């Protein structure tokens, strides 16, 4: 295990991460004329969270209200986290549990990497290894299940997710779910992240699913529906040459399985799609959310924040309007070579938009109410203090 940073180092880290966010945001705004807003930043470091897992089990009216001016804006729920990398060693479970605690994350969805790189290749990250196949596997899920059972995590609620599914070859999925039921009865209550189409993996022998493949999902989607298990789908909208090239695939999924809880990872965005009009993107998301009440959007992955799609005048009102349909997460991949600082940075970046949400949206998304409702968990988000509110957003010239 890596040496645990000293408390003073952690304090400095919190401050440097927060101040770094100011710099990144200001630079982004300077180069992006489509965003008519600037954010007033605080010079104070993020305070440590004092809320325990047990506090969320208290009734809403018995919890201390959440003071947005003096408590961290980073999400208490990481609904999209990968404790294992595509290849190579991972961070140790005690290490992860400790850092969740430090960052105030009390709820996390453990998503294995369903597409493992050939272990004999020595590859850790798929983009560094074009031509090396990334194949679906149960290995990550089984390791995650064993580690959750073996290591104490009293102040952390972990939701285990099945990520073995090959959506282009679904015939064996039902039998494999039965194997999970036998080996880990009742433990896996989420599915995904699994790929409908992920352009970044096409260099590793991945292909987009077909509409016929999607039709063939019916047996396993029935199991998920009966158990109220959400499934997180990575489905790229398109690319810069054709921003909606693959939209028809997600539309077909939603049409075929309207009663399944479906989470669309990253709102369909990716590195390959960086020039789409934010207004067009929000219009598509709004239409599908209106048409399919069981659809939710996942706003994880720092790509959404570091590329063209910076959060601003288009996205924050959208999040406020559809605040019951949004889940927050980091999309962090816990490869063994990474350090604490990297998770802190990614969680901060992917929580950045949460500062500007209205109080109801902040409670639903950042404080976990949507997550608890989706999974029917016996937890409740605290209310936001009446005299507390979002960060100031000022119109620029």
C-alpha positions as CSV (number, residue, x, y, z in Angstrom):
1,X,0.0,0.0,0.0
2,X,1.2,3.5,-0.7
3,X,2.2,5.7,2.3
4,X,-0.8,7.6,3.6
5,X,-0.3,11.4,3.3
6,X,0.0,13.4,6.5
7,X,-2.9,15.5,7.5
8,X,-1.1,18.8,6.7
9,X,-0.5,17.4,3.2
10,X,-4.2,16.7,2.8
11,X,-5.0,20.2,3.9
12,X,-2.7,21.7,1.3
13,X,-4.1,19.3,-1.3
14,X,-7.6,20.5,-0.7
15,X,-6.6,24.1,-1.1
16,X,-4.5,23.5,-4.2
17,X,-7.2,21.4,-5.8
18,X,-9.8,24.1,-5.1
19,X,-7.6,27.0,-6.3
20,X,-6.6,25.0,-9.3
21,X,-10.2,24.7,-10.2
22,X,-10.5,28.5,-10.3
23,X,-7.6,28.7,-12.8
24,X,-8.9,26.0,-15.1
25,X,-12.4,27.5,-15.1
26,X,-11.2,31.0,-15.8
27,X,-8.9,29.8,-18.6
28,X,-11.8,27.9,-20.1
29,X,-14.1,30.9,-20.0
30,X,-11.4,33.0,-21.6
31,X,-11.3,30.7,-24.7
32,X,-15.0,29.9,-25.0
33,X,-17.2,32.7,-26.2
34,X,-20.3,30.5,-26.1
35,X,-20.6,30.7,-22.3
36,X,-21.9,34.1,-21.1
37,X,-21.0,33.7,-17.5
38,X,-18.2,33.9,-15.0
39,X,-18.1,32.3,-11.5
40,X,-17.2,34.2,-8.3
41,X,-14.7,31.9,-6.5
42,X,-13.8,31.6,-2.9
43,X,-10.2,31.5,-1.7
44,X,-11.0,29.0,1.1
45,X,-10.0,25.4,0.8
46,X,-12.7,22.7,0.8
47,X,-13.6,21.9,4.4
48,X,-13.5,18.2,5.5
49,X,-16.9,16.6,5.7
50,X,-18.1,15.8,9.2
51,X,-21.2,13.8,8.0
52,X,-21.1,10.1,8.7
53,X,-22.9,7.4,6.8
54,X,-25.1,6.9,9.8
55,X,-26.2,10.5,9.7
56,X,-27.9,9.8,6.3
57,X,-30.0,7.0,8.0
58,X,-31.6,9.6,10.2
59,X,-35.0,11.1,9.2
60,X,-34.7,14.3,7.2
61,X,-36.1,16.4,10.0
62,X,-33.5,15.0,12.5
63,X,-30.4,15.7,10.4
64,X,-28.6,19.0,10.7
65,X,-29.3,21.1,7.6
66,X,-26.6,21.3,5.0
67,X,-24.8,24.7,5.0
68,X,-23.5,25.2,1.5
69,X,-21.3,28.1,2.5
70,X,-19.3,26.0,5.0
71,X,-19.6,22.4,3.8
72,X,-18.1,20.9,0.7
73,X,-19.9,21.1,-2.7
74,X,-18.3,17.8,-3.8
75,X,-20.9,15.0,-4.1
76,X,-21.5,12.6,-1.2
77,X,-22.4,9.9,-3.9
78,X,-19.9,8.7,-6.4
79,X,-22.4,6.8,-8.7
80,X,-19.7,6.0,-11.3
81,X,-16.4,4.6,-9.9
82,X,-14.1,2.0,-11.2
83,X,-12.0,0.3,-8.4
84,X,-10.1,-1.8,-11.0
85,X,-8.2,-0.6,-14.1
86,X,-8.3,-2.0,-17.6
87,X,-5.1,-3.8,-16.9
88,X,-2.4,-4.0,-14.2
89,X,-2.6,-3.7,-10.4
90,X,-5.3,-1.6,-8.6
91,X,-5.2,0.6,-5.6
92,X,-5.8,-1.4,-2.4
93,X,-9.3,-1.4,-0.9
94,X,-8.2,0.1,2.5
95,X,-6.6,2.9,0.6
96,X,-9.8,3.6,-1.4
97,X,-12.0,3.4,1.7
98,X,-9.8,5.9,3.5
99,X,-9.9,8.4,0.7
100,X,-13.6,8.2,0.2
101,X,-13.8,9.1,3.9
102,X,-11.4,12.0,3.5
103,X,-13.4,13.4,0.5
104,X,-16.8,13.0,2.3
105,X,-18.0,10.3,-0.2
106,X,-20.3,8.0,1.8
107,X,-22.0,6.1,-1.1
108,X,-20.2,4.6,-4.1
109,X,-21.2,2.4,-7.0
110,X,-18.4,-0.1,-7.7
111,X,-18.3,-0.6,-11.4
112,X,-15.7,-3.2,-12.6
113,X,-14.1,-2.6,-16.0
114,X,-16.1,-5.0,-18.1
115,X,-13.7,-4.9,-21.0
116,X,-10.3,-6.1,-19.7
117,X,-7.2,-5.9,-21.7
118,X,-5.2,-9.1,-22.3
119,X,-3.3,-9.6,-19.1
120,X,-0.3,-10.9,-21.0
121,X,0.0,-7.6,-22.9
122,X,1.3,-5.6,-20.0
123,X,-1.2,-2.8,-20.9
124,X,-2.9,-0.7,-18.3
125,X,-4.9,1.8,-20.4
126,X,-6.6,0.9,-23.7
127,X,-5.6,4.1,-25.6
128,X,-1.9,3.3,-25.0
129,X,-2.4,-0.1,-26.6
130,X,-4.1,0.1,-29.9
131,X,-4.7,-3.4,-31.4
132,X,-4.8,-5.1,-28.0
133,X,-8.3,-6.6,-27.6
134,X,-10.5,-5.4,-24.7
135,X,-12.8,-8.4,-23.9
136,X,-15.8,-8.6,-21.5
137,X,-15.0,-10.5,-18.3
138,X,-16.3,-11.4,-14.9
139,X,-12.9,-11.0,-13.2
140,X,-13.3,-7.4,-12.0
141,X,-16.7,-8.0,-10.6
142,X,-15.7,-11.1,-8.7
143,X,-12.7,-9.3,-7.2
144,X,-14.9,-6.4,-6.2
145,X,-17.3,-8.7,-4.5
146,X,-14.6,-10.5,-2.5
147,X,-13.0,-7.3,-1.4
148,X,-16.2,-5.7,-0.3
149,X,-16.8,-8.8,1.9
150,X,-13.2,-9.0,3.2
151,X,-12.5,-5.4,4.1
152,X,-14.3,-3.3,6.8
153,X,-16.0,-0.2,5.5
154,X,-18.4,0.9,8.2
155,X,-18.6,4.5,7.1
156,X,-19.2,3.7,3.4
157,X,-22.1,2.2,1.5
158,X,-20.9,0.3,-1.6
159,X,-23.3,-0.8,-4.4
160,X,-21.8,-3.6,-6.4
161,X,-22.4,-3.5,-10.2
162,X,-22.3,-6.3,-12.8
163,X,-20.1,-5.2,-15.6
164,X,-19.4,-8.4,-17.4
165,X,-22.1,-8.0,-20.0
166,X,-21.2,-8.2,-23.7
167,X,-24.1,-6.3,-25.2
168,X,-23.2,-7.4,-28.7
169,X,-23.4,-11.1,-27.7
170,X,-26.0,-11.3,-25.0
171,X,-26.9,-15.0,-25.2
172,X,-25.0,-16.0,-22.0
173,X,-25.9,-13.0,-19.9
174,X,-28.8,-14.7,-18.1
175,X,-26.7,-17.7,-17.2
176,X,-23.9,-15.5,-15.9
177,X,-26.4,-13.5,-13.7
178,X,-27.4,-16.9,-12.2
179,X,-23.8,-17.6,-11.4
180,X,-23.6,-14.2,-9.6
181,X,-26.7,-15.1,-7.7
182,X,-25.1,-18.3,-6.5
183,X,-21.7,-16.9,-5.7
184,X,-22.8,-13.4,-4.3
185,X,-26.5,-13.8,-3.4
186,X,-28.2,-10.4,-3.3
187,X,-25.0,-8.4,-3.5
188,X,-25.0,-7.1,-7.0
189,X,-27.8,-4.5,-7.3
190,X,-26.6,-2.4,-10.3
191,X,-25.5,-3.3,-13.9
192,X,-22.9,-1.5,-16.0
193,X,-21.1,0.6,-17.1
194,X,-21.4,-1.5,-20.2
195,X,-20.9,-0.3,-23.8
196,X,-23.5,0.2,-26.5
197,X,-21.0,2.1,-28.5
198,X,-17.7,3.6,-27.2
199,X,-15.7,5.0,-30.1
200,X,-12.5,5.3,-27.9
201,X,-12.4,1.4,-27.7
202,X,-12.8,0.8,-31.4
203,X,-9.0,0.5,-31.7
204,X,-9.3,-2.4,-29.2
205,X,-11.7,-4.5,-31.3
206,X,-14.9,-3.0,-29.9
207,X,-17.8,-2.5,-32.3
208,X,-21.1,-0.7,-31.8
209,X,-24.1,-3.0,-31.0
210,X,-26.8,-3.4,-33.6
211,X,-30.5,-2.9,-33.2
212,X,-30.9,-6.7,-33.5
213,X,-28.4,-7.1,-30.6
214,X,-30.6,-4.7,-28.5
215,X,-33.7,-6.7,-29.3
216,X,-31.9,-9.8,-28.0
217,X,-31.3,-8.2,-24.6
218,X,-34.9,-8.9,-23.6
219,X,-34.3,-11.9,-21.3
220,X,-31.7,-10.2,-19.1
221,X,-33.4,-6.8,-19.2
222,X,-36.5,-8.6,-17.8
223,X,-34.4,-9.9,-14.9
224,X,-33.0,-6.4,-14.2
225,X,-36.5,-4.9,-14.4
226,X,-38.0,-7.4,-12.0
227,X,-35.3,-6.7,-9.5
228,X,-35.4,-2.9,-10.1
229,X,-31.6,-3.0,-11.0
230,X,-30.5,0.1,-12.9
231,X,-28.1,-0.4,-15.8
232,X,-25.6,2.3,-16.8
233,X,-25.0,2.4,-20.5
234,X,-22.0,4.0,-22.3
235,X,-23.5,5.1,-25.6
236,X,-21.7,7.8,-27.5
237,X,-24.1,10.3,-29.2
238,X,-21.7,10.7,-32.1
239,X,-18.5,12.6,-33.1
240,X,-17.5,16.0,-34.4
241,X,-18.1,14.9,-38.0
242,X,-21.6,13.6,-37.2
243,X,-22.8,14.6,-33.7
244,X,-25.8,12.4,-33.6
245,X,-24.4,9.4,-35.5
246,X,-25.3,6.9,-32.8
247,X,-28.3,8.5,-31.2
248,X,-30.6,6.0,-32.8
249,X,-29.1,3.2,-30.7
250,X,-30.0,4.8,-27.4
251,X,-33.4,5.7,-28.8
252,X,-33.9,2.1,-29.7
253,X,-32.9,0.9,-26.3
254,X,-35.3,3.3,-24.6
255,X,-38.1,2.4,-27.0
256,X,-37.6,-1.4,-26.4
257,X,-37.1,-1.2,-22.6
258,X,-39.1,1.8,-21.3
259,X,-39.8,0.2,-17.9
260,X,-36.1,-0.5,-17.1
261,X,-34.2,2.0,-15.0
262,X,-31.5,3.2,-17.5
263,X,-28.6,5.5,-16.7
264,X,-27.0,7.2,-19.7
265,X,-23.3,7.5,-18.8
266,X,-21.7,11.0,-19.4
267,X,-24.9,12.2,-21.1
268,X,-23.7,10.6,-24.3
269,X,-20.7,12.9,-24.5
270,X,-17.1,11.8,-25.2
271,X,-13.6,13.0,-26.3
272,X,-14.8,12.3,-29.9
273,X,-17.6,14.8,-29.6
274,X,-16.3,18.3,-28.6
275,X,-18.0,20.7,-30.9
276,X,-21.7,19.9,-30.6
277,X,-23.9,22.9,-29.8
278,X,-24.8,22.7,-26.0
279,X,-28.3,23.9,-26.9
280,X,-28.7,21.0,-29.4
281,X,-27.4,18.5,-26.8
282,X,-29.7,19.8,-24.0
283,X,-32.6,19.7,-26.4
284,X,-32.0,16.0,-27.2
285,X,-31.6,15.1,-23.5
286,X,-34.7,17.0,-22.5
287,X,-36.8,15.3,-25.2
288,X,-35.7,11.8,-24.1
289,X,-36.1,12.6,-20.4
290,X,-39.7,13.8,-21.1
291,X,-40.5,10.7,-23.2
292,X,-38.9,8.1,-21.0
293,X,-39.6,8.6,-17.2
294,X,-37.2,5.8,-16.2
295,X,-34.2,7.4,-17.9
296,X,-31.5,9.1,-15.8
297,X,-28.4,10.9,-16.8
298,X,-24.9,10.4,-15.4
299,X,-22.7,13.6,-15.3
300,X,-19.5,11.7,-14.5
301,X,-16.1,12.0,-16.3
302,X,-13.9,15.0,-16.4
303,X,-14.0,15.0,-20.2
304,X,-17.4,16.7,-19.9
305,X,-15.9,19.6,-18.0
306,X,-12.5,19.9,-19.7
307,X,-13.7,20.0,-23.3
308,X,-16.1,22.3,-25.1
309,X,-19.0,21.4,-22.8
310,X,-18.1,23.6,-19.9
311,X,-20.9,24.1,-17.5
312,X,-22.6,27.4,-17.7
313,X,-25.7,29.2,-18.8
314,X,-27.1,26.3,-20.8
315,X,-26.4,23.3,-18.5
316,X,-27.0,24.6,-15.0
317,X,-30.7,25.6,-15.8
318,X,-31.1,22.2,-17.4
319,X,-29.8,20.4,-14.3
320,X,-32.1,22.5,-12.1
321,X,-35.1,21.7,-14.3
322,X,-34.4,17.9,-14.4
323,X,-32.8,17.7,-11.0
324,X,-34.6,14.4,-10.1
325,X,-33.0,12.7,-13.2
326,X,-29.3,13.4,-12.6
327,X,-26.6,11.3,-10.9
328,X,-23.1,12.6,-10.0
329,X,-19.9,10.6,-10.2
330,X,-16.2,10.8,-10.9
331,X,-15.6,8.0,-13.4
332,X,-12.2,7.5,-11.6
333,X,-10.3,4.4,-12.6
334,X,-8.2,3.3,-9.5
335,X,-5.1,2.0,-11.2
336,X,-2.3,1.2,-8.8
337,X,0.1,3.9,-10.1
338,X,-2.4,6.7,-9.2
339,X,-2.2,8.8,-6.1
340,X,-4.8,10.3,-3.8
341,X,-4.4,13.7,-5.4
342,X,-5.8,12.4,-8.7
343,X,-9.1,11.2,-7.2
344,X,-9.4,14.4,-5.2
345,X,-8.9,16.4,-8.4
346,X,-11.4,14.3,-10.5
347,X,-14.1,14.4,-7.8
348,X,-13.7,18.2,-7.6
349,X,-13.8,18.7,-11.3
350,X,-16.9,16.5,-11.8
351,X,-18.6,18.2,-8.8
352,X,-17.9,21.7,-10.1
353,X,-21.3,22.4,-11.6
354,X,-23.0,21.4,-8.4
355,X,-21.9,24.7,-6.8
356,X,-24.3,26.6,-9.0
357,X,-27.4,24.4,-8.7
358,X,-30.4,25.6,-6.7
359,X,-31.0,24.1,-3.3
360,X,-33.5,21.5,-4.4
361,X,-31.2,20.3,-7.2
362,X,-28.2,20.3,-4.9
363,X,-30.1,18.1,-2.5
364,X,-31.3,15.7,-5.2
365,X,-27.9,15.4,-6.9
366,X,-25.0,16.3,-4.6
367,X,-26.5,15.1,-1.4
368,X,-27.7,11.8,-2.9
369,X,-31.5,11.9,-2.8
370,X,-31.8,10.7,-6.4
371,X,-29.4,7.8,-5.7
372,X,-31.3,6.7,-2.6
373,X,-34.6,6.9,-4.4
374,X,-33.3,5.0,-7.4
375,X,-32.0,2.1,-5.3
376,X,-34.8,2.3,-2.7
377,X,-32.2,2.7,0.1
378,X,-33.0,3.5,3.7
379,X,-31.2,6.8,3.6
380,X,-32.3,10.4,3.2
381,X,-30.5,13.5,2.1
382,X,-30.4,16.4,4.5
383,X,-32.2,19.6,3.7
384,X,-30.2,22.6,2.7
385,X,-30.1,25.4,5.3
386,X,-32.7,28.2,4.5
387,X,-30.0,30.9,4.5
388,X,-27.6,28.9,2.3
389,X,-27.6,28.8,-1.4
390,X,-25.6,28.4,-4.6
391,X,-22.4,30.1,-5.6
392,X,-22.8,33.4,-7.2
393,X,-22.9,33.5,-11.0
394,X,-22.4,36.8,-12.6
395,X,-23.0,37.7,-16.2
396,X,-19.9,38.7,-18.2
397,X,-19.6,41.3,-20.9
